[in-house]
Amino acid sequence: MYGKNGSGKTGISDAIYSYKTSDFSFGSVKAFDYEQNEIEIEKDNIFVFNENFTDKNITLSTNNDGINAIVLFGKAGDLESQIALKKQTIQENDKQINDLHLESFEEKGNEKSAEDAFREICSLLKINWASREQTIRSTKNKAQVKDDFVRELISKEKQKDDVDNLKSSFDSLIKAIEATKNVESKLPTISVILDFKKASFYNELVGTSFDKKASTDFAKEVLSLIESHSSKYLTDTRELLYNGGRCPLCFQEVSSDYCKETNLIIDDLFDTKIENEKNRILNNKIAEISDIDFIPYNNIISLAESTNINGGIKRLNSEIKKINDTLDKKAGSIYTAIANTNFEIDETKDELNSLLSKANEAILKFNEQVDKRNKNIESAEIINKEIALFEISPQLGRYNQLLREKDEKQKKFDELSSSNRILEADILNLNSKKANSFVALKEINDCLAYIFGSSKRLYLKSGDSGDSYYVYSKGKKIKLKNCPLAKETQFLWSISMKR
């Protein structure tokens, strides 16, 4: 269709295209034959080539050097536009990310450095808080200010009390702590002497005689002989009978039957009871008491008191030795009763226990002072932290503000970075789709050769990627805009027909 500019070529072509697509938004379109009869035309046989068609299906752009025309067709052109738009969005996101300057919050010496603000807080605590802590603990050096402690401290909220009241309470606690500087750790109480059996028990134990009734005259003679000697004599008698074959009474040789009979009598009279009684006596011996080391108790128990206690232990051990010696004697002479022992263990033990109970009362009172001191120290440390929060308040406010700014920018950074990752994935997908688009390059060039009468006058050549095409004329890349309008129109028309 030929005509002057503004003569209606585009309007008529748009109307025909509307008939094809049944889009009559601007009016109605009807078709007539040569005899003016209205007819229906097969819409699949209608093709419209105009400016709208080329705008929709063919994209002309320039490559990076700004010289060569790149021709993209149909979907490939649309994909390229989407890719370009997403790349532009990524560039805009990258600029926003750079403008965030997140590194400034970690950069030493930067006014936005949260780390510098944190170190400033630490420095203040090393001056004031650490000095007060040294006073509380009575140490030679100031307390260490560790990062974990500072983070735990600044996570707390200040109490409602004002700083002057806090300082006054702190001073009062320090006075109370200094008044008990010799009271640092608890001491164990001294064990009270075990409740030994009374002296009457031991008197009865050693005062009982051994008695056994003999059934025959010979047994009575054996019993009488052995009871008049020590228990060792019993062993000697048995040895004499077993190995020597001699009578324990007259020491003459006797028959084996005599030896057996005598030993049976001895077994019956003495064996089990003697051993049991000896064990019972010896098992009631008493272990001596060790002296008490009073050095840890020097500030609690006086020298006179400690001397009396150890003197009481010495006297008790003397009574213990007296009892033990008597028990040994009784075990060695099981048949003889021991009287008039005069054991005084009851009075000695009670006297010592009384001294120990008094000492333990002093120890318990001391331990109460330790508990009170520790409570004062704990309270002073809590107040010291509260005072410190007042002292670092301006620096802490600035530090928290920087952290909030950092968190906000970090959140924005994460959002932009996430958006870029999605866009990059979209571009990768679009490039994959674009790589699958193609044109019939040979047919288009044949058409151009036919139109211009030469295969070298104007033709397309594929780029390295295979998804874009460059315009050539006589072996050189050209800008399509340099072609005369008629040639450009013919070029686009030939491409459209072959597609």
Secondary structure, DSSP 8 states (H G I E B T S, - for coil): ----TTSSHHHHHHHHHHHHHT--TT----EE-TTS-EE---GGG----SHHHHHHHEEEEE-TTS-SEEEEEHHHHHHHHHHHHHHHHHHHHHHHHHHH-GGGGTSTT-TT-HHHHHHHHHHHHHHTHHHHHHHHHT-SS-----HHHHHHHHTS---SS-HHHHHHHHHHHHHHHHHTTT--S-------------HHHHHHHHH-------SSHHHHHHHHHHHTS-HHHHHHHHHIIIII-B-TTT--B--HHHHHHHHHHHIIIIIHHHHHHHHHHHTT----------GGGTTTS-HHHHHHHHHHHHHHHHHHHHHHHHHHHHHHSTTS--------HHHHHHHHHHHHHHHHHHHHHHHHHHHHHHHHHHHHHHHHHHHHHHHTHHHHHHHHHHHHHHHHHHHHHHHHHHHHHHHHHHHHHHHHHHHT----HHHHHHHHHHHHSSTTTSEEEE-TTSS-EEEEETTEE--GGGS-HHHHHHHHHHHHHH-
